[in-house]
């Protein structure tokens, strides 16, 4: 992954954005020698957001199982039948 200074971002924003669109590789922006932000293309960011939503759903399901909030197949089928009426 490429790393750039915040001053480079200020001076060469258009070029950095072109690089990101072309390469689809994030750029780590540092400020005072410390990581400050990632610069990513829109498509990659949206894909990350979608993946995060799926992972959060899986985590909620695993938590429900760990807490014993489960239903048998017959119970789930009965609940769905009530919703579909």
C-alpha positions in Angstrom: 0.0 0.0 0.0 1.2 3.4 -0.9 1.7 6.1 1.8 1.6 9.8 1.2 2.0 12.9 3.4 -1.0 15.1 4.0 0.9 17.9 2.2 1.1 15.8 -0.9 -2.6 15.3 -0.8 -3.1 19.1 -0.6 -0.7 19.7 -3.5 -1.6 16.8 -5.7 -5.2 15.8 -4.9 -6.2 15.5 -8.6 -3.2 13.2 -9.4 -3.8 11.0 -6.3 -7.5 10.6 -7.1 -6.5 9.6 -10.7 -4.1 7.0 -9.3 -6.7 5.6 -7.0 -9.3 5.3 -9.8 -6.8 3.6 -12.0 -5.1 1.3 -9.6 -7.9 0.7 -7.1 -5.4 0.7 -4.3 -5.9 2.7 -1.2 -3.5 5.4 -0.1 -2.6 5.9 3.5 -2.4 9.6 4.4 0.0 10.5 7.2 0.1 13.7 9.2 3.1 14.5 11.5 4.4 11.0 10.7 1.2 9.3 12.0 -1.5 7.5 10.0 -4.4 9.9 9.6 -6.7 8.6 6.9 -7.1 6.2 4.0 -8.0 7.5 0.6 -10.0 4.9 -1.4 -12.1 4.8 -4.6 -15.8 5.0 -4.3 -16.5 1.5 -5.7 -14.1 -0.2 -3.2 -15.5 1.8 -0.3 -19.1 0.8 -1.2 -18.0 -2.9 -1.5 -16.4 -2.7 1.9 -19.6 -1.2 3.4 -21.7 -4.0 1.9 -19.3 -6.6 3.2 -19.4 -5.0 6.6 -23.2 -5.2 6.6 -23.1 -8.9 5.9 -20.5 -9.5 8.6 -22.5 -7.5 11.1 -25.6 -9.7 10.3 -23.5 -12.9 10.8 -22.2 -11.5 14.2 -25.8 -10.7 15.3 -26.8 -14.3 14.4 -23.9 -15.8 16.3 -24.7 -13.6 19.3 -28.3 -14.8 19.2 -27.2 -18.4 19.1 -24.8 -17.8 22.1 -27.6 -16.2 24.1 -30.0 -19.1 23.3 -32.3 -17.0 21.1 -33.0 -19.7 18.6 -36.1 -21.3 17.2 -36.8 -24.8 15.8 -37.6 -25.2 12.2 -41.3 -25.7 13.0 -41.4 -22.6 15.2 -39.7 -20.5 12.5 -42.1 -21.9 9.9 -45.1 -21.0 12.0 -43.8 -17.4 12.6 -43.3 -16.9 8.9 -46.7 -18.2 8.1 -48.2 -15.6 10.4 -46.2 -12.8 8.7 -47.2 -14.0 5.2 -51.0 -13.9 5.9 
